[in-house]
Amino acid sequence: MERIERSSFHEERFQRWLLQSMIGEKGFLTLVALDDDEVVGYGSIHLTGPKPARVISIAVLPERRGAGIGRSILEAMEAECESLGVASLCLEVAISNLVALHLYVAKGYEVKGTIPGYYGEGKDAFYMVKDLSGRTRTKSKDEAF
Ligand SMILES: CC(C)(COP(=O)(O)OP(=O)(O)OC[C@H]1O[C@@H](n2cnc3c(N)ncnc32)[C@H](O)[C@@H]1OP(=O)(O)O)[C@@H](O)C(=O)NCCC(=O)NCCS
């Protein structure tokens, strides 16, 4: 997971202690995608209460991207959340991160607001939410924004 973080994020990447919390502490739902014994992607959700739980990270090794791994991780985490009775999921994503935005919009997340400077000066984020209670239908990009 640390290798994936290093290759996926810069100053905003998670430190080892937080990755360890994601794996070991109650309140986190963390899934990894394995190819043989290699961790090629991971995702983590903080189960903060009845609603909404927060997607805190999802990342795939650069050389393994574009093959459906990120989507599979997100879908598996959502299914797990549903079975735990989580009503909705929220997340923040950099406005400039078009790949992640495409993924979230395709999976039915809706932009609920903008957080100026969330990732540092001039680096704004969208705040997005997905309702799991009625299994939100998948929306087109135009509908979601
Ligand atoms: C975002 C990320 C996890 C997606 O994982 P992935 O395995 O590459 O994505 P998938 O192959 O499952 O593709 C899922 C969807 O993402 C979008 N997507 C993937 N690659 C894309 C590209 N090059 N351009 C535009 N959209 C793209 C598409 O909507 C795609 O669905 P589709 O194939 O049905 O069109 C991955 O790119 C990553 O690790 N990025 C760096 C870390 C990061 O930014 N994480 C998100 C933080 S909020």
The ligand as an ORCA input file, in Angstrom:
! r2SCAN-3c Opt
* xyz 0 1
  C      -8.431      6.791     -9.958
  C      -7.869      5.356    -10.082
  C      -7.967      4.671     -8.719
  C      -8.741      4.592    -11.103
  O      -8.288      3.236    -11.124
  P      -8.150      2.428    -12.510
  O      -7.926      1.013    -12.184
  O      -7.157      3.093    -13.375
  O      -9.607      2.682    -13.124
  P     -10.481      1.652    -13.974
  O      -9.630      1.002    -15.029
  O     -11.224      0.764    -13.048
  O     -11.480      2.637    -14.709
  C     -12.642      3.047    -14.019
  C     -13.168      4.312    -14.663
  O     -12.244      5.369    -14.450
  C     -12.286      6.223    -15.576
  N     -10.976      6.182    -16.245
  C     -10.011      5.249    -16.121
  N      -8.936      5.595    -16.852
  C      -9.249      6.768    -17.440
  C      -8.560      7.677    -18.297
  N      -7.308      7.431    -18.685
  N      -9.177      8.813    -18.670
  C     -10.446      9.083    -18.265
  N     -11.152      8.273    -17.436
  C     -10.562      7.152    -17.052
  C     -13.386      5.703    -16.485
  O     -14.615      6.264    -16.077
  C     -13.348      4.250    -16.162
  O     -14.534      3.588    -16.472
  P     -14.734      2.968    -17.949
  O     -13.562      2.083    -18.183
  O     -16.019      2.236    -17.830
  O     -14.774      4.136    -18.867
  C      -6.400      5.361    -10.600
  O      -6.330      6.113    -11.781
  C      -5.383      5.902     -9.604
  O      -4.829      5.173     -8.795
  N      -5.112      7.223     -9.693
  C      -4.145      7.858     -8.779
  C      -4.693      7.959     -7.384
  C      -5.952      8.793     -7.353
  O      -6.017      9.868     -7.973
  N      -6.952      8.316     -6.604
  C      -8.220      9.007     -6.422
  C      -8.114      9.979     -5.312
  S      -9.643     10.846     -5.050
*
